[in-house]
Amino acid sequence: MQSHTRRAVLAAGIAAAATGLSGCLAETSPADQNQTDGRLDVQSSFFVAGDFTRRVAGDAATVTDLVPFGQHGHGWEPGPDVQRAVVESDVVVYVGEEFQPWADNIVANLEQDAPAVSAIPIRHGVDLLPAPGANDGSDAHDGHDGHETGGNGTEEHGEEHHETNEDESEATEGDEDGHDHGVMDPHFWLDPTRAKQAVENVRAGLTEVDAESRDAYETNAKSFAADLDALDTEFEERLADRTRDVVLVAGHNAFQYLGNRYDFEVHALTGVAPDATPSPKAVREAQRVVEEHDLDHVLTPVFESDRAAQQLVAETDATTVLPLTPIPTVKPEWAERGWGYLDVMREVNLDSLSTALGAT
């Protein structure tokens, strides 16, 4: 395992040179948490990436989430202590280019100033869906695009398509300043079959850095992949007897991977940008969707305002607001229960979808 001496010097230099960076960190910063007891030290830029890495790493590594607990990372920028924690680590795990611009900057700095720190993009090789249209209130899923998918959710129709996705169609999850969100939808992890590719990326990346723990990483990755298969089966079985094929999300559309995988339509007030404001036209379209499809429930993304959802319930025949989440972070009560990705997918997303689709 690499010595941290040179990294500490580099970290001090980067922290001293950092300008224009802000962020209100938790009382204990990642730099303070950077105690690994000789294990691999991994820093994660996003909750799902960190949760997947914890499952694959097991006891062989310590995984720390860089974004403070309870924040989803949109409009957030790391302070010098966060950058220092990354430079002093062995590995940084992130979703992929353009998803979090601040993470891209950190990775770029590592390539120049701390090449010994390995960067693992969990999105590598994942087949992404085109981003749903924004602000038209009719963001339907792409479940009938004519492509056959393999067991890990990747399309089986040639390598040139994948090269186009990676080179020209990188997805973005913008911040409150209104970044361009590109043409692809980044929320692939909401499809458990695509999530398996991310797990494999983590396993391969950790093994490259820490070959001595190869067997542990492989065993843990296989176990987690089996859990993802079980989750996928549970979604299919719970939603099989549904009486509806349409859901309405009163917020941004981070959920088309769920609709694509389990064959239902997702209508949303806005596109993939989490901070977008729905237009009056989008609200009218949502009201039409409720009436046309006789919807009883309006879904609202956790960590977003439910004002639009409550307004739709008040002004239409819909009766209930239900939570749905792309899992950018976890609520305090979820953390107290020890919930990770699998738990939130089951206890929040699957429960709400089964109710909204009339499967319960």
CORSUL-V122736 format. One record per pair of residues at least 4 apart in sequence whose C-alpha atoms are under 6 Angstrom apart, sorted by the first residue. I is the first residue (numbers start at 1). GAP is how many residues later the second one is. D is the distance in Angstrom with one decimal. If there is no record, write none. Layout:
# CORSUL-V122736
i->I gap->GAP d->D
i->I gap->GAP d->D
This chain:
# CORSUL-V122736
i->4 gap->84 d->5.9
i->7 gap->4 d->5.9
i->7 gap->80 d->5.7
i->7 gap->81 d->4.9
i->8 gap->80 d->5.7
i->11 gap->4 d->6.0
i->11 gap->73 d->4.6
i->11 gap->76 d->5.5
i->14 gap->4 d->6.0
i->15 gap->65 d->4.5
i->21 gap->56 d->6.0
i->21 gap->58 d->5.4
i->22 gap->55 d->5.6
i->22 gap->57 d->5.3
i->23 gap->54 d->5.5
i->23 gap->55 d->5.8
i->23 gap->56 d->5.9
i->25 gap->43 d->5.8
i->26 gap->42 d->5.6
i->30 gap->55 d->5.9
i->31 gap->50 d->5.9
i->31 gap->54 d->4.6
i->36 gap->5 d->5.9
i->36 gap->26 d->5.8
i->39 gap->21 d->5.7
i->39 gap->22 d->4.9
i->40 gap->21 d->4.3
i->41 gap->20 d->5.8
i->41 gap->21 d->5.2
i->41 gap->48 d->5.1
i->41 gap->49 d->5.2
i->42 gap->20 d->6.0
i->42 gap->21 d->4.7
i->42 gap->48 d->6.0
i->42 gap->49 d->4.7
i->42 gap->50 d->5.6
i->43 gap->20 d->5.7
i->43 gap->21 d->4.9
i->43 gap->22 d->6.0
i->43 gap->49 d->4.7
i->44 gap->6 d->5.1
i->44 gap->20 d->6.0
i->44 gap->21 d->4.7
i->44 gap->22 d->5.8
i->44 gap->48 d->5.7
i->44 gap->49 d->4.7
i->44 gap->50 d->6.0
i->45 gap->21 d->5.4
i->45 gap->49 d->5.2
i->47 gap->281 d->5.9
i->47 gap->282 d->5.4
i->53 gap->4 d->5.8
i->54 gap->4 d->5.8
i->56 gap->161 d->5.5
i->56 gap->164 d->4.9
i->56 gap->165 d->5.0
i->57 gap->4 d->5.5
i->57 gap->160 d->5.8
i->72 gap->256 d->5.1
i->72 gap->257 d->5.4
i->74 gap->101 d->4.4
i->75 gap->100 d->4.2
i->75 gap->101 d->4.9
i->78 gap->4 d->5.7
i->90 gap->27 d->5.0
i->91 gap->26 d->5.4
i->91 gap->27 d->4.6
i->91 gap->28 d->5.8
i->92 gap->27 d->4.9
i->93 gap->26 d->5.9
i->93 gap->27 d->4.8
i->94 gap->27 d->5.1
i->95 gap->26 d->5.1
i->95 gap->27 d->5.1
i->95 gap->28 d->5.5
i->96 gap->25 d->4.8
i->96 gap->27 d->5.6
i->98 gap->74 d->4.9
i->99 gap->73 d->4.1
i->99 gap->74 d->4.7
i->109 gap->4 d->5.8
i->110 gap->4 d->4.5
i->110 gap->5 d->5.6
i->111 gap->4 d->4.9
i->120 gap->85 d->6.0
i->122 gap->76 d->4.6
i->122 gap->79 d->5.6
i->123 gap->75 d->5.9
i->127 gap->27 d->5.0
i->129 gap->55 d->5.8
i->129 gap->56 d->5.6
i->130 gap->53 d->5.8
i->130 gap->54 d->4.2
i->130 gap->55 d->5.5
i->131 gap->52 d->5.4
i->131 gap->53 d->4.5
i->131 gap->54 d->4.2
i->132 gap->7 d->5.4
i->132 gap->139 d->5.9
i->133 gap->6 d->5.8
i->133 gap->138 d->5.7
i->134 gap->136 d->5.0
i->134 gap->137 d->3.7
i->135 gap->135 d->4.4
i->135 gap->143 d->5.9
i->135 gap->147 d->5.8
i->136 gap->146 d->5.0
i->137 gap->131 d->5.1
i->137 gap->132 d->4.6
i->137 gap->145 d->4.4
i->137 gap->148 d->5.5
i->137 gap->149 d->5.9
i->138 gap->129 d->4.8
i->139 gap->127 d->6.0
i->139 gap->128 d->4.7
i->139 gap->129 d->5.7
i->140 gap->125 d->5.1
i->140 gap->126 d->4.9
i->140 gap->127 d->5.6
i->141 gap->115 d->5.1
i->141 gap->118 d->5.5
i->141 gap->119 d->5.5
i->141 gap->124 d->5.2
i->141 gap->125 d->5.8
i->142 gap->118 d->5.7
i->143 gap->117 d->4.3
i->148 gap->7 d->6.0
i->149 gap->4 d->5.4
i->149 gap->5 d->5.4
i->149 gap->6 d->4.5
i->149 gap->7 d->5.9
i->150 gap->4 d->5.4
i->152 gap->41 d->4.7
i->152 gap->42 d->5.3
i->152 gap->44 d->6.0
i->153 gap->40 d->5.1
i->153 gap->41 d->4.7
i->163 gap->4 d->5.9
i->164 gap->4 d->5.4
i->165 gap->4 d->4.7
i->166 gap->4 d->5.9
i->169 gap->14 d->6.0
i->169 gap->15 d->5.9
i->171 gap->11 d->5.5
i->171 gap->13 d->4.8
i->171 gap->14 d->5.7
i->171 gap->15 d->5.0
i->172 gap->9 d->4.5
i->172 gap->10 d->6.0
i->174 gap->5 d->5.0
i->189 gap->6 d->4.7
i->190 gap->67 d->6.0
i->190 gap->68 d->6.0
i->191 gap->66 d->5.5
i->191 gap->67 d->5.8
i->192 gap->36 d->5.5
i->192 gap->40 d->5.9
i->196 gap->29 d->5.8
i->203 gap->14 d->5.8
i->206 gap->4 d->5.9
i->207 gap->4 d->4.9
i->207 gap->7 d->5.3
i->217 gap->4 d->5.9
i->234 gap->4 d->6.0
i->236 gap->4 d->5.8
i->239 gap->115 d->5.9
i->239 gap->120 d->5.6
i->241 gap->118 d->5.6
i->242 gap->115 d->5.5
i->242 gap->116 d->5.0
i->242 gap->117 d->4.0
i->243 gap->115 d->5.0
i->244 gap->113 d->4.8
i->245 gap->19 d->4.7
i->246 gap->18 d->5.7
i->246 gap->19 d->4.7
i->247 gap->19 d->5.3
i->248 gap->19 d->4.8
i->248 gap->20 d->5.7
i->248 gap->50 d->5.6
i->248 gap->51 d->6.0
i->249 gap->19 d->4.6
i->249 gap->50 d->4.6
i->249 gap->51 d->5.6
i->250 gap->18 d->5.9
i->250 gap->19 d->5.5
i->250 gap->49 d->6.0
i->250 gap->50 d->5.1
i->250 gap->58 d->6.0
i->250 gap->59 d->5.2
i->251 gap->18 d->5.4
i->252 gap->18 d->4.7
i->252 gap->19 d->5.3
i->252 gap->20 d->5.5
i->252 gap->22 d->5.4
i->253 gap->15 d->5.5
i->253 gap->18 d->5.0
i->253 gap->19 d->5.1
i->254 gap->18 d->5.7
i->256 gap->4 d->5.8
i->259 gap->4 d->5.3
i->259 gap->5 d->4.7
i->259 gap->6 d->5.6
i->269 gap->9 d->5.5
i->269 gap->13 d->5.5
i->270 gap->8 d->5.7
i->278 gap->4 d->5.9
i->288 gap->4 d->5.9
i->289 gap->4 d->5.9
i->290 gap->4 d->5.5
i->290 gap->5 d->4.9
i->295 gap->23 d->5.8
i->296 gap->22 d->4.2
i->296 gap->23 d->5.4
i->297 gap->21 d->5.5
i->297 gap->23 d->4.9
i->297 gap->24 d->5.7
i->297 gap->59 d->5.5
i->298 gap->23 d->4.9
i->299 gap->22 d->5.7
i->299 gap->23 d->4.8
i->299 gap->24 d->5.7
i->300 gap->6 d->6.0
i->300 gap->23 d->5.2
i->300 gap->24 d->5.9
i->301 gap->22 d->5.9
i->301 gap->23 d->4.8
i->301 gap->24 d->5.1
i->302 gap->21 d->5.9
i->302 gap->22 d->5.9
i->302 gap->23 d->5.2
i->312 gap->4 d->5.8
i->313 gap->5 d->5.0
i->313 gap->6 d->5.5
i->322 gap->30 d->6.0
i->324 gap->25 d->5.3
i->334 gap->5 d->5.3
i->335 gap->4 d->5.6
i->339 gap->4 d->5.2
i->343 gap->4 d->5.8
i->344 gap->4 d->5.3
i->345 gap->4 d->5.0
i->346 gap->4 d->4.9
i->347 gap->4 d->5.8
i->349 gap->4 d->6.0
i->350 gap->4 d->5.9
i->353 gap->4 d->5.8
i->354 gap->5 d->4.7
i->354 gap->6 d->5.9
i->355 gap->4 d->5.9
i->355 gap->5 d->5.5
